[in-house]
Amino acid sequence: MTNWLRALAPLVLTAIALVVFFTADRTVGMLLIVAALASAFLAGKSVVGRPSRSLDRDVDSAEVRAYREAHPDSTISDAVSAVGGTARP
């Protein structure tokens, strides 16, 4: 499952849950809200921007800044992964 789909699933479930809660059955709406919360918490840390890979060593902020200056199109996660010793898949 892609990251955008993991991030979108709790939002869509919450919207559906609210519609069902206020228009149809409150019990089903509450169960859908519980499902939305479960999907948000079980999606993993990579959804909120933290790399799920462990780094080989501690990362210095000056090294990350130097990497980003040398590679202007890179993201912070890319720089941390490159400086920390892990390669992005």
PDB file of N, CA, C and O in Angstrom, chain B, residues numbered from 101:
ATOM      1  N   MET B 101       0.849  -1.177   0.000  1.00  0.00           N
ATOM      2  CA  MET B 101       0.000   0.000   0.000  1.00  0.00           C
ATOM      3  C   MET B 101       0.893   1.237   0.000  1.00  0.00           C
ATOM      4  O   MET B 101       1.857   1.306   0.762  1.00  0.00           O
ATOM      5  N   THR B 102       0.584   2.192  -0.830  1.00  0.00           N
ATOM      6  CA  THR B 102       1.413   3.384  -0.930  1.00  0.00           C
ATOM      7  C   THR B 102       1.185   4.308   0.266  1.00  0.00           C
ATOM      8  O   THR B 102       0.176   4.198   0.963  1.00  0.00           O
ATOM      9  N   ASN B 103       2.130   5.217   0.494  1.00  0.00           N
ATOM     10  CA  ASN B 103       2.035   6.110   1.651  1.00  0.00           C
ATOM     11  C   ASN B 103       0.835   7.038   1.572  1.00  0.00           C
ATOM     12  O   ASN B 103       0.201   7.308   2.592  1.00  0.00           O
ATOM     13  N   TRP B 104       0.508   7.532   0.378  1.00  0.00           N
ATOM     14  CA  TRP B 104      -0.620   8.453   0.299  1.00  0.00           C
ATOM     15  C   TRP B 104      -1.928   7.740   0.590  1.00  0.00           C
ATOM     16  O   TRP B 104      -2.855   8.336   1.138  1.00  0.00           O
ATOM     17  N   LEU B 105      -2.008   6.455   0.224  1.00  0.00           N
ATOM     18  CA  LEU B 105      -3.219   5.694   0.512  1.00  0.00           C
ATOM     19  C   LEU B 105      -3.332   5.403   2.001  1.00  0.00           C
ATOM     20  O   LEU B 105      -4.429   5.422   2.558  1.00  0.00           O
ATOM     21  N   ARG B 106      -2.191   5.131   2.651  1.00  0.00           N
ATOM     22  CA  ARG B 106      -2.197   4.926   4.103  1.00  0.00           C
ATOM     23  C   ARG B 106      -2.620   6.186   4.836  1.00  0.00           C
ATOM     24  O   ARG B 106      -3.305   6.106   5.855  1.00  0.00           O
ATOM     25  N   ALA B 107      -2.228   7.337   4.340  1.00  0.00           N
ATOM     26  CA  ALA B 107      -2.595   8.592   4.981  1.00  0.00           C
ATOM     27  C   ALA B 107      -4.043   8.970   4.682  1.00  0.00           C
ATOM     28  O   ALA B 107      -4.698   9.616   5.500  1.00  0.00           O
ATOM     29  N   LEU B 108      -4.535   8.579   3.535  1.00  0.00           N
ATOM     30  CA  LEU B 108      -5.884   8.945   3.123  1.00  0.00           C
ATOM     31  C   LEU B 108      -6.958   8.058   3.747  1.00  0.00           C
ATOM     32  O   LEU B 108      -8.082   8.515   3.955  1.00  0.00           O
ATOM     33  N   ALA B 109      -6.639   6.810   4.048  1.00  0.00           N
ATOM     34  CA  ALA B 109      -7.630   5.865   4.566  1.00  0.00           C
ATOM     35  C   ALA B 109      -8.300   6.334   5.857  1.00  0.00           C
ATOM     36  O   ALA B 109      -9.526   6.259   5.939  1.00  0.00           O
ATOM     37  N   PRO B 110      -7.571   6.815   6.873  1.00  0.00           N
ATOM     38  CA  PRO B 110      -8.262   7.281   8.080  1.00  0.00           C
ATOM     39  C   PRO B 110      -9.155   8.483   7.824  1.00  0.00           C
ATOM     40  O   PRO B 110     -10.212   8.611   8.444  1.00  0.00           O
ATOM     41  N   LEU B 111      -8.746   9.370   6.917  1.00  0.00           N
ATOM     42  CA  LEU B 111      -9.574  10.540   6.623  1.00  0.00           C
ATOM     43  C   LEU B 111     -10.878  10.144   5.939  1.00  0.00           C
ATOM     44  O   LEU B 111     -11.945  10.659   6.271  1.00  0.00           O
ATOM     45  N   VAL B 112     -10.780   9.233   4.991  1.00  0.00           N
ATOM     46  CA  VAL B 112     -11.976   8.778   4.274  1.00  0.00           C
ATOM     47  C   VAL B 112     -12.899   8.016   5.230  1.00  0.00           C
ATOM     48  O   VAL B 112     -14.113   8.217   5.216  1.00  0.00           O
ATOM     49  N   LEU B 113     -12.324   7.147   6.052  1.00  0.00           N
ATOM     50  CA  LEU B 113     -13.145   6.411   7.021  1.00  0.00           C
ATOM     51  C   LEU B 113     -13.824   7.353   8.008  1.00  0.00           C
ATOM     52  O   LEU B 113     -14.974   7.127   8.385  1.00  0.00           O
ATOM     53  N   THR B 114     -13.134   8.396   8.426  1.00  0.00           N
ATOM     54  CA  THR B 114     -13.734   9.361   9.345  1.00  0.00           C
ATOM     55  C   THR B 114     -14.888  10.100   8.680  1.00  0.00           C
ATOM     56  O   THR B 114     -15.933  10.301   9.299  1.00  0.00           O
ATOM     57  N   ALA B 115     -14.713  10.502   7.431  1.00  0.00           N
ATOM     58  CA  ALA B 115     -15.791  11.200   6.716  1.00  0.00           C
ATOM     59  C   ALA B 115     -17.007  10.295   6.545  1.00  0.00           C
ATOM     60  O   ALA B 115     -18.142  10.725   6.748  1.00  0.00           O
ATOM     61  N   ILE B 116     -16.766   9.046   6.174  1.00  0.00           N
ATOM     62  CA  ILE B 116     -17.876   8.098   6.020  1.00  0.00           C
ATOM     63  C   ILE B 116     -18.548   7.857   7.360  1.00  0.00           C
ATOM     64  O   ILE B 116     -19.774   7.779   7.441  1.00  0.00           O
ATOM     65  N   ALA B 117     -17.744   7.739   8.415  1.00  0.00           N
ATOM     66  CA  ALA B 117     -18.295   7.497   9.754  1.00  0.00           C
ATOM     67  C   ALA B 117     -19.179   8.657  10.197  1.00  0.00           C
ATOM     68  O   ALA B 117     -20.239   8.435  10.782  1.00  0.00           O
ATOM     69  N   LEU B 118     -18.763   9.874   9.932  1.00  0.00           N
ATOM     70  CA  LEU B 118     -19.576  11.024  10.334  1.00  0.00           C
ATOM     71  C   LEU B 118     -20.889  11.085   9.563  1.00  0.00           C
ATOM     72  O   LEU B 118     -21.936  11.401  10.127  1.00  0.00           O
ATOM     73  N   VAL B 119     -20.826  10.781   8.277  1.00  0.00           N
ATOM     74  CA  VAL B 119     -22.062  10.776   7.482  1.00  0.00           C
ATOM     75  C   VAL B 119     -23.013   9.705   7.987  1.00  0.00           C
ATOM     76  O   VAL B 119     -24.206   9.961   8.154  1.00  0.00           O
ATOM     77  N   VAL B 120     -22.496   8.510   8.232  1.00  0.00           N
ATOM     78  CA  VAL B 120     -23.346   7.427   8.733  1.00  0.00           C
ATOM     79  C   VAL B 120     -23.872   7.757  10.128  1.00  0.00           C
ATOM     80  O   VAL B 120     -25.037   7.493  10.428  1.00  0.00           O
ATOM     81  N   PHE B 121     -23.030   8.326  10.976  1.00  0.00           N
ATOM     82  CA  PHE B 121     -23.430   8.644  12.348  1.00  0.00           C
ATOM     83  C   PHE B 121     -24.589   9.636  12.372  1.00  0.00           C
ATOM     84  O   PHE B 121     -25.534   9.471  13.144  1.00  0.00           O
ATOM     85  N   PHE B 122     -24.518  10.667  11.527  1.00  0.00           N
ATOM     86  CA  PHE B 122     -25.549  11.703  11.569  1.00  0.00           C
ATOM     87  C   PHE B 122     -26.757  11.416  10.688  1.00  0.00           C
ATOM     88  O   PHE B 122     -27.797  12.048  10.872  1.00  0.00           O
ATOM     89  N   THR B 123     -26.662  10.491   9.742  1.00  0.00           N
ATOM     90  CA  THR B 123     -27.800  10.248   8.857  1.00  0.00           C
ATOM     91  C   THR B 123     -28.455   8.885   9.066  1.00  0.00           C
ATOM     92  O   THR B 123     -29.669   8.766   8.898  1.00  0.00           O
ATOM     93  N   ALA B 124     -27.705   7.875   9.420  1.00  0.00           N
ATOM     94  CA  ALA B 124     -28.276   6.531   9.478  1.00  0.00           C
ATOM     95  C   ALA B 124     -28.215   5.983  10.906  1.00  0.00           C
ATOM     96  O   ALA B 124     -29.015   6.371  11.758  1.00  0.00           O
ATOM     97  N   ASP B 125     -27.299   5.113  11.154  1.00  0.00           N
ATOM     98  CA  ASP B 125     -27.236   4.394  12.425  1.00  0.00           C
ATOM     99  C   ASP B 125     -26.039   4.880  13.238  1.00  0.00           C
ATOM    100  O   ASP B 125     -24.905   4.862  12.759  1.00  0.00           O
ATOM    101  N   ARG B 126     -26.298   5.311  14.468  1.00  0.00           N
ATOM    102  CA  ARG B 126     -25.231   5.828  15.318  1.00  0.00           C
ATOM    103  C   ARG B 126     -24.249   4.735  15.732  1.00  0.00           C
ATOM    104  O   ARG B 126     -23.057   5.005  15.875  1.00  0.00           O
ATOM    105  N   THR B 127     -24.721   3.524  15.925  1.00  0.00           N
ATOM    106  CA  THR B 127     -23.838   2.434  16.330  1.00  0.00           C
ATOM    107  C   THR B 127     -22.843   2.101  15.216  1.00  0.00           C
ATOM    108  O   THR B 127     -21.650   1.943  15.476  1.00  0.00           O
ATOM    109  N   VAL B 128     -23.320   1.998  14.006  1.00  0.00           N
ATOM    110  CA  VAL B 128     -22.435   1.719  12.874  1.00  0.00           C
ATOM    111  C   VAL B 128     -21.458   2.879  12.682  1.00  0.00           C
ATOM    112  O   VAL B 128     -20.291   2.652  12.365  1.00  0.00           O
ATOM    113  N   GLY B 129     -21.913   4.105  12.868  1.00  0.00           N
ATOM    114  CA  GLY B 129     -21.040   5.263  12.761  1.00  0.00           C
ATOM    115  C   GLY B 129     -19.922   5.226  13.786  1.00  0.00           C
ATOM    116  O   GLY B 129     -18.777   5.548  13.469  1.00  0.00           O
ATOM    117  N   MET B 130     -20.247   4.830  15.027  1.00  0.00           N
ATOM    118  CA  MET B 130     -19.216   4.727  16.064  1.00  0.00           C
ATOM    119  C   MET B 130     -18.227   3.609  15.749  1.00  0.00           C
ATOM    120  O   MET B 130     -17.031   3.756  15.997  1.00  0.00           O
ATOM    121  N   LEU B 131     -18.708   2.506  15.211  1.00  0.00           N
ATOM    122  CA  LEU B 131     -17.803   1.424  14.830  1.00  0.00           C
ATOM    123  C   LEU B 131     -16.872   1.856  13.704  1.00  0.00           C
ATOM    124  O   LEU B 131     -15.701   1.477  13.684  1.00  0.00           O
ATOM    125  N   LEU B 132     -17.383   2.642  12.776  1.00  0.00           N
ATOM    126  CA  LEU B 132     -16.532   3.156  11.702  1.00  0.00           C
ATOM    127  C   LEU B 132     -15.497   4.149  12.227  1.00  0.00           C
ATOM    128  O   LEU B 132     -14.380   4.210  11.712  1.00  0.00           O
ATOM    129  N   ILE B 133     -15.859   4.924  13.246  1.00  0.00           N
ATOM    130  CA  ILE B 133     -14.882   5.834  13.854  1.00  0.00           C
ATOM    131  C   ILE B 133     -13.775   5.044  14.532  1.00  0.00           C
ATOM    132  O   ILE B 133     -12.605   5.419  14.453  1.00  0.00           O
ATOM    133  N   VAL B 134     -14.134   3.951  15.200  1.00  0.00           N
ATOM    134  CA  VAL B 134     -13.120   3.091  15.815  1.00  0.00           C
ATOM    135  C   VAL B 134     -12.221   2.496  14.729  1.00  0.00           C
ATOM    136  O   VAL B 134     -11.008   2.403  14.919  1.00  0.00           O
ATOM    137  N   ALA B 135     -12.792   2.097  13.609  1.00  0.00           N
ATOM    138  CA  ALA B 135     -12.001   1.564  12.502  1.00  0.00           C
ATOM    139  C   ALA B 135     -11.067   2.640  11.935  1.00  0.00           C
ATOM    140  O   ALA B 135      -9.929   2.341  11.571  1.00  0.00           O
ATOM    141  N   ALA B 136     -11.539   3.881  11.860  1.00  0.00           N
ATOM    142  CA  ALA B 136     -10.694   4.974  11.371  1.00  0.00           C
ATOM    143  C   ALA B 136      -9.526   5.221  12.320  1.00  0.00           C
ATOM    144  O   ALA B 136      -8.398   5.430  11.874  1.00  0.00           O
ATOM    145  N   LEU B 137      -9.788   5.197  13.617  1.00  0.00           N
ATOM    146  CA  LEU B 137      -8.710   5.367  14.594  1.00  0.00           C
ATOM    147  C   LEU B 137      -7.712   4.219  14.513  1.00  0.00           C
ATOM    148  O   LEU B 137      -6.503   4.441  14.575  1.00  0.00           O
ATOM    149  N   ALA B 138      -8.207   3.003  14.375  1.00  0.00           N
ATOM    150  CA  ALA B 138      -7.316   1.845  14.271  1.00  0.00           C
ATOM    151  C   ALA B 138      -6.453   1.942  13.022  1.00  0.00           C
ATOM    152  O   ALA B 138      -5.259   1.645  13.071  1.00  0.00           O
ATOM    153  N   SER B 139      -7.042   2.354  11.905  1.00  0.00           N
ATOM    154  CA  SER B 139      -6.245   2.463  10.685  1.00  0.00           C
ATOM    155  C   SER B 139      -5.210   3.578  10.799  1.00  0.00           C
ATOM    156  O   SER B 139      -4.130   3.478  10.217  1.00  0.00           O
ATOM    157  N   ALA B 140      -5.528   4.645  11.547  1.00  0.00           N
ATOM    158  CA  ALA B 140      -4.569   5.730  11.723  1.00  0.00           C
ATOM    159  C   ALA B 140      -3.385   5.278  12.575  1.00  0.00           C
ATOM    160  O   ALA B 140      -2.240   5.615  12.275  1.00  0.00           O
ATOM    161  N   PHE B 141      -3.655   4.520  13.633  1.00  0.00           N
ATOM    162  CA  PHE B 141      -2.578   4.105  14.521  1.00  0.00           C
ATOM    163  C   PHE B 141      -1.808   2.893  13.998  1.00  0.00           C
ATOM    164  O   PHE B 141      -0.643   2.709  14.353  1.00  0.00           O
ATOM    165  N   LEU B 142      -2.426   2.077  13.174  1.00  0.00           N
ATOM    166  CA  LEU B 142      -1.755   0.895  12.656  1.00  0.00           C
ATOM    167  C   LEU B 142      -1.051   1.138  11.324  1.00  0.00           C
ATOM    168  O   LEU B 142      -0.390   0.242  10.799  1.00  0.00           O
ATOM    169  N   ALA B 143      -1.189   2.334  10.782  1.00  0.00           N
ATOM    170  CA  ALA B 143      -0.583   2.633   9.482  1.00  0.00           C
ATOM    171  C   ALA B 143       0.938   2.696   9.548  1.00  0.00           C
ATOM    172  O   ALA B 143       1.605   2.461   8.541  1.00  0.00           O
ATOM    173  N   GLY B 144       1.485   3.002  10.686  1.00  0.00           N
ATOM    174  CA  GLY B 144       2.938   3.027  10.837  1.00  0.00           C
ATOM    175  C   GLY B 144       3.499   4.436  10.900  1.00  0.00           C
ATOM    176  O   GLY B 144       2.812   5.410  10.593  1.00  0.00           O
ATOM    177  N   LYS B 145       4.758   4.527  11.301  1.00  0.00           N
ATOM    178  CA  LYS B 145       5.399   5.824  11.471  1.00  0.00           C
ATOM    179  C   LYS B 145       5.726   6.501  10.148  1.00  0.00           C
ATOM    180  O   LYS B 145       5.867   7.723  10.106  1.00  0.00           O
ATOM    181  N   SER B 146       5.847   5.749   9.083  1.00  0.00           N
ATOM    182  CA  SER B 146       6.245   6.354   7.817  1.00  0.00           C
ATOM    183  C   SER B 146       5.179   7.287   7.256  1.00  0.00           C
ATOM    184  O   SER B 146       5.474   8.104   6.385  1.00  0.00           O
ATOM    185  N   VAL B 147       3.950   7.178   7.740  1.00  0.00           N
ATOM    186  CA  VAL B 147       2.898   8.059   7.257  1.00  0.00           C
ATOM    187  C   VAL B 147       3.121   9.479   7.739  1.00  0.00           C
ATOM    188  O   VAL B 147       2.844  10.429   7.005  1.00  0.00           O
ATOM    189  N   VAL B 148       3.614   9.644   8.954  1.00  0.00           N
ATOM    190  CA  VAL B 148       3.792  10.975   9.497  1.00  0.00           C
ATOM    191  C   VAL B 148       5.160  11.556   9.190  1.00  0.00           C
ATOM    192  O   VAL B 148       5.518  12.591   9.753  1.00  0.00           O
ATOM    193  N   GLY B 149       5.927  10.936   8.330  1.00  0.00           N
ATOM    194  CA  GLY B 149       7.163  11.506   7.867  1.00  0.00           C
ATOM    195  C   GLY B 149       8.419  11.006   8.533  1.00  0.00           C
ATOM    196  O   GLY B 149       9.509  11.471   8.201  1.00  0.00           O
ATOM    197  N   ARG B 150       8.310  10.084   9.453  1.00  0.00           N
ATOM    198  CA  ARG B 150       9.502   9.538  10.080  1.00  0.00           C
ATOM    199  C   ARG B 150       9.914   8.287   9.327  1.00  0.00           C
ATOM    200  O   ARG B 150       9.095   7.389   9.132  1.00  0.00           O
ATOM    201  N   PRO B 151      11.144   8.210   8.907  1.00  0.00           N
ATOM    202  CA  PRO B 151      11.572   7.014   8.190  1.00  0.00           C
ATOM    203  C   PRO B 151      11.469   5.788   9.079  1.00  0.00           C
ATOM    204  O   PRO B 151      11.872   5.832  10.241  1.00  0.00           O
ATOM    205  N   SER B 152      10.946   4.716   8.561  1.00  0.00           N
ATOM    206  CA  SER B 152      10.791   3.507   9.362  1.00  0.00           C
ATOM    207  C   SER B 152      12.076   2.698   9.420  1.00  0.00           C
ATOM    208  O   SER B 152      12.177   1.750  10.199  1.00  0.00           O
ATOM    209  N   ARG B 153      13.063   3.062   8.600  1.00  0.00           N
ATOM    210  CA  ARG B 153      14.336   2.354   8.608  1.00  0.00           C
ATOM    211  C   ARG B 153      15.201   2.876   9.740  1.00  0.00           C
ATOM    212  O   ARG B 153      15.155   4.062  10.066  1.00  0.00           O
ATOM    213  N   SER B 154      15.988   1.999  10.338  1.00  0.00           N
ATOM    214  CA  SER B 154      16.915   2.457  11.368  1.00  0.00           C
ATOM    215  C   SER B 154      18.191   2.954  10.698  1.00  0.00           C
ATOM    216  O   SER B 154      18.571   2.470   9.631  1.00  0.00           O
ATOM    217  N   LEU B 155      18.840   3.907  11.321  1.00  0.00           N
ATOM    218  CA  LEU B 155      20.053   4.487  10.772  1.00  0.00           C
ATOM    219  C   LEU B 155      21.259   3.751  11.323  1.00  0.00           C
ATOM    220  O   LEU B 155      21.217   3.207  12.426  1.00  0.00           O
ATOM    221  N   ASP B 156      22.346   3.736  10.537  1.00  0.00           N
ATOM    222  CA  ASP B 156      23.567   3.074  10.967  1.00  0.00           C
ATOM    223  C   ASP B 156      24.283   3.848  12.068  1.00  0.00           C
ATOM    224  O   ASP B 156      25.013   3.261  12.867  1.00  0.00           O
ATOM    225  N   ARG B 157      24.081   5.158  12.114  1.00  0.00           N
ATOM    226  CA  ARG B 157      24.742   5.981  13.126  1.00  0.00           C
ATOM    227  C   ARG B 157      23.898   7.222  13.391  1.00  0.00           C
ATOM    228  O   ARG B 157      22.935   7.495  12.674  1.00  0.00           O
ATOM    229  N   ASP B 158      24.276   7.981  14.441  1.00  0.00           N
ATOM    230  CA  ASP B 158      23.594   9.244  14.716  1.00  0.00           C
ATOM    231  C   ASP B 158      23.914  10.247  13.618  1.00  0.00           C
ATOM    232  O   ASP B 158      24.992  10.218  13.024  1.00  0.00           O
ATOM    233  N   VAL B 159      22.968  11.125  13.362  1.00  0.00           N
ATOM    234  CA  VAL B 159      23.104  12.074  12.263  1.00  0.00           C
ATOM    235  C   VAL B 159      23.315  13.471  12.837  1.00  0.00           C
ATOM    236  O   VAL B 159      22.595  13.903  13.737  1.00  0.00           O
ATOM    237  N   ASP B 160      24.311  14.164  12.303  1.00  0.00           N
ATOM    238  CA  ASP B 160      24.609  15.528  12.710  1.00  0.00           C
ATOM    239  C   ASP B 160      23.841  16.490  11.802  1.00  0.00           C
ATOM    240  O   ASP B 160      23.775  16.293  10.588  1.00  0.00           O
ATOM    241  N   SER B 161      23.267  17.527  12.400  1.00  0.00           N
ATOM    242  CA  SER B 161      22.471  18.466  11.611  1.00  0.00           C
ATOM    243  C   SER B 161      23.315  19.223  10.589  1.00  0.00           C
ATOM    244  O   SER B 161      22.816  19.579   9.522  1.00  0.00           O
ATOM    245  N   ALA B 162      24.584  19.472  10.900  1.00  0.00           N
ATOM    246  CA  ALA B 162      25.454  20.168   9.943  1.00  0.00           C
ATOM    247  C   ALA B 162      25.698  19.306   8.703  1.00  0.00           C
ATOM    248  O   ALA B 162      25.789  19.823   7.590  1.00  0.00           O
ATOM    249  N   GLU B 163      25.804  17.992   8.902  1.00  0.00           N
ATOM    250  CA  GLU B 163      25.989  17.093   7.761  1.00  0.00           C
ATOM    251  C   GLU B 163      24.734  17.059   6.890  1.00  0.00           C
ATOM    252  O   GLU B 163      24.828  17.028   5.663  1.00  0.00           O
ATOM    253  N   VAL B 164      23.569  17.064   7.522  1.00  0.00           N
ATOM    254  CA  VAL B 164      22.311  17.075   6.768  1.00  0.00           C
ATOM    255  C   VAL B 164      22.190  18.372   5.983  1.00  0.00           C
ATOM    256  O   VAL B 164      21.774  18.362   4.824  1.00  0.00           O
ATOM    257  N   ARG B 165      22.551  19.490   6.608  1.00  0.00           N
ATOM    258  CA  ARG B 165      22.489  20.782   5.921  1.00  0.00           C
ATOM    259  C   ARG B 165      23.441  20.807   4.732  1.00  0.00           C
ATOM    260  O   ARG B 165      23.082  21.289   3.658  1.00  0.00           O
ATOM    261  N   ALA B 166      24.652  20.289   4.920  1.00  0.00           N
ATOM    262  CA  ALA B 166      25.624  20.259   3.820  1.00  0.00           C
ATOM    263  C   ALA B 166      25.135  19.368   2.682  1.00  0.00           C
ATOM    264  O   ALA B 166      25.317  19.701   1.511  1.00  0.00           O
ATOM    265  N   TYR B 167      24.516  18.240   3.019  1.00  0.00           N
ATOM    266  CA  TYR B 167      23.980  17.355   1.981  1.00  0.00           C
ATOM    267  C   TYR B 167      22.863  18.057   1.212  1.00  0.00           C
ATOM    268  O   TYR B 167      22.797  17.969  -0.014  1.00  0.00           O
ATOM    269  N   ARG B 168      21.987  18.754   1.934  1.00  0.00           N
ATOM    270  CA  ARG B 168      20.876  19.436   1.257  1.00  0.00           C
ATOM    271  C   ARG B 168      21.360  20.588   0.391  1.00  0.00           C
ATOM    272  O   ARG B 168      20.757  20.881  -0.642  1.00  0.00           O
ATOM    273  N   GLU B 169      22.446  21.249   0.800  1.00  0.00           N
ATOM    274  CA  GLU B 169      23.010  22.314  -0.041  1.00  0.00           C
ATOM    275  C   GLU B 169      23.648  21.732  -1.302  1.00  0.00           C
ATOM    276  O   GLU B 169      23.595  22.342  -2.370  1.00  0.00           O
ATOM    277  N   ALA B 170      24.251  20.548  -1.172  1.00  0.00           N
ATOM    278  CA  ALA B 170      24.867  19.900  -2.335  1.00  0.00           C
ATOM    279  C   ALA B 170      23.823  19.271  -3.251  1.00  0.00           C
ATOM    280  O   ALA B 170      24.049  19.153  -4.456  1.00  0.00           O
ATOM    281  N   HIS B 171      22.683  18.865  -2.695  1.00  0.00           N
ATOM    282  CA  HIS B 171      21.596  18.242  -3.465  1.00  0.00           C
ATOM    283  C   HIS B 171      20.305  19.028  -3.199  1.00  0.00           C
ATOM    284  O   HIS B 171      19.515  18.628  -2.344  1.00  0.00           O
ATOM    285  N   PRO B 172      20.079  20.130  -3.910  1.00  0.00           N
ATOM    286  CA  PRO B 172      18.947  21.016  -3.591  1.00  0.00           C
ATOM    287  C   PRO B 172      17.566  20.389  -3.773  1.00  0.00           C
ATOM    288  O   PRO B 172      16.606  20.856  -3.159  1.00  0.00           O
ATOM    289  N   ASP B 173      17.435  19.355  -4.590  1.00  0.00           N
ATOM    290  CA  ASP B 173      16.122  18.750  -4.808  1.00  0.00           C
ATOM    291  C   ASP B 173      15.798  17.653  -3.808  1.00  0.00           C
ATOM    292  O   ASP B 173      14.728  17.049  -3.887  1.00  0.00           O
ATOM    293  N   SER B 174      16.689  17.383  -2.877  1.00  0.00           N
ATOM    294  CA  SER B 174      16.458  16.298  -1.922  1.00  0.00           C
ATOM    295  C   SER B 174      15.583  16.778  -0.764  1.00  0.00           C
ATOM    296  O   SER B 174      15.563  17.964  -0.431  1.00  0.00           O
ATOM    297  N   THR B 175      14.866  15.842  -0.162  1.00  0.00           N
ATOM    298  CA  THR B 175      14.058  16.143   1.016  1.00  0.00           C
ATOM    299  C   THR B 175      14.907  15.920   2.262  1.00  0.00           C
ATOM    300  O   THR B 175      16.015  15.390   2.189  1.00  0.00           O
ATOM    301  N   ILE B 176      14.369  16.331   3.398  1.00  0.00           N
ATOM    302  CA  ILE B 176      15.090  16.121   4.651  1.00  0.00           C
ATOM    303  C   ILE B 176      15.223  14.632   4.940  1.00  0.00           C
ATOM    304  O   ILE B 176      16.269  14.183   5.411  1.00  0.00           O
ATOM    305  N   SER B 177      14.189  13.874   4.666  1.00  0.00           N
ATOM    306  CA  SER B 177      14.257  12.425   4.882  1.00  0.00           C
ATOM    307  C   SER B 177      15.322  11.791   3.995  1.00  0.00           C
ATOM    308  O   SER B 177      16.041  10.895   4.437  1.00  0.00           O
ATOM    309  N   ASP B 178      15.428  12.246   2.749  1.00  0.00           N
ATOM    310  CA  ASP B 178      16.475  11.744   1.859  1.00  0.00           C
ATOM    311  C   ASP B 178      17.859  12.054   2.425  1.00  0.00           C
ATOM    312  O   ASP B 178      18.752  11.206   2.412  1.00  0.00           O
ATOM    313  N   ALA B 179      18.024  13.273   2.919  1.00  0.00           N
ATOM    314  CA  ALA B 179      19.322  13.687   3.453  1.00  0.00           C
ATOM    315  C   ALA B 179      19.675  12.893   4.709  1.00  0.00           C
ATOM    316  O   ALA B 179      20.814  12.453   4.865  1.00  0.00           O
ATOM    317  N   VAL B 180      18.715  12.712   5.594  1.00  0.00           N
ATOM    318  CA  VAL B 180      18.972  11.943   6.824  1.00  0.00           C
ATOM    319  C   VAL B 180      19.326  10.505   6.472  1.00  0.00           C
ATOM    320  O   VAL B 180      20.238   9.929   7.065  1.00  0.00           O
ATOM    321  N   SER B 181      18.621   9.924   5.523  1.00  0.00           N
ATOM    322  CA  SER B 181      18.918   8.562   5.110  1.00  0.00           C
ATOM    323  C   SER B 181      20.305   8.448   4.478  1.00  0.00           C
ATOM    324  O   SER B 181      21.034   7.491   4.739  1.00  0.00           O
ATOM    325  N   ALA B 182      20.660   9.418   3.656  1.00  0.00           N
ATOM    326  CA  ALA B 182      21.962   9.377   2.981  1.00  0.00           C
ATOM    327  C   ALA B 182      23.098   9.595   3.980  1.00  0.00           C
ATOM    328  O   ALA B 182      24.110   8.896   3.932  1.00  0.00           O
ATOM    329  N   VAL B 183      22.934  10.551   4.876  1.00  0.00           N
ATOM    330  CA  VAL B 183      23.978  10.849   5.846  1.00  0.00           C
ATOM    331  C   VAL B 183      24.054   9.770   6.914  1.00  0.00           C
ATOM    332  O   VAL B 183      25.134   9.453   7.411  1.00  0.00           O
ATOM    333  N   GLY B 184      22.904   9.208   7.265  1.00  0.00           N
ATOM    334  CA  GLY B 184      22.867   8.196   8.323  1.00  0.00           C
ATOM    335  C   GLY B 184      23.308   6.824   7.882  1.00  0.00           C
ATOM    336  O   GLY B 184      23.501   5.945   8.721  1.00  0.00           O
ATOM    337  N   GLY B 185      23.472   6.612   6.601  1.00  0.00           N
ATOM    338  CA  GLY B 185      23.997   5.345   6.122  1.00  0.00           C
ATOM    339  C   GLY B 185      22.977   4.382   5.587  1.00  0.00           C
ATOM    340  O   GLY B 185      23.318   3.225   5.338  1.00  0.00           O
ATOM    341  N   THR B 186      21.740   4.792   5.395  1.00  0.00           N
ATOM    342  CA  THR B 186      20.748   3.900   4.791  1.00  0.00           C
ATOM    343  C   THR B 186      20.392   4.450   3.424  1.00  0.00           C
ATOM    344  O   THR B 186      20.350   5.663   3.219  1.00  0.00           O
ATOM    345  N   ALA B 187      20.142   3.568   2.516  1.00  0.00           N
ATOM    346  CA  ALA B 187      19.755   3.962   1.164  1.00  0.00           C
ATOM    347  C   ALA B 187      18.252   3.852   1.019  1.00  0.00           C
ATOM    348  O   ALA B 187      17.630   2.935   1.556  1.00  0.00           O
ATOM    349  N   ARG B 188      17.676   4.783   0.298  1.00  0.00           N
ATOM    350  CA  ARG B 188      16.222   4.731   0.062  1.00  0.00           C
ATOM    351  C   ARG B 188      15.937   3.652  -0.966  1.00  0.00           C
ATOM    352  O   ARG B 188      16.694   3.489  -1.923  1.00  0.00           O
ATOM    353  N   PRO B 189      14.836   2.903  -0.775  1.00  0.00           N
ATOM    354  CA  PRO B 189      14.513   1.819  -1.732  1.00  0.00           C
ATOM    355  C   PRO B 189      14.096   2.363  -3.079  1.00  0.00           C
ATOM    356  O   PRO B 189      13.793   1.592  -3.990  1.00  0.00           O
TER     357      PRO B 189
END
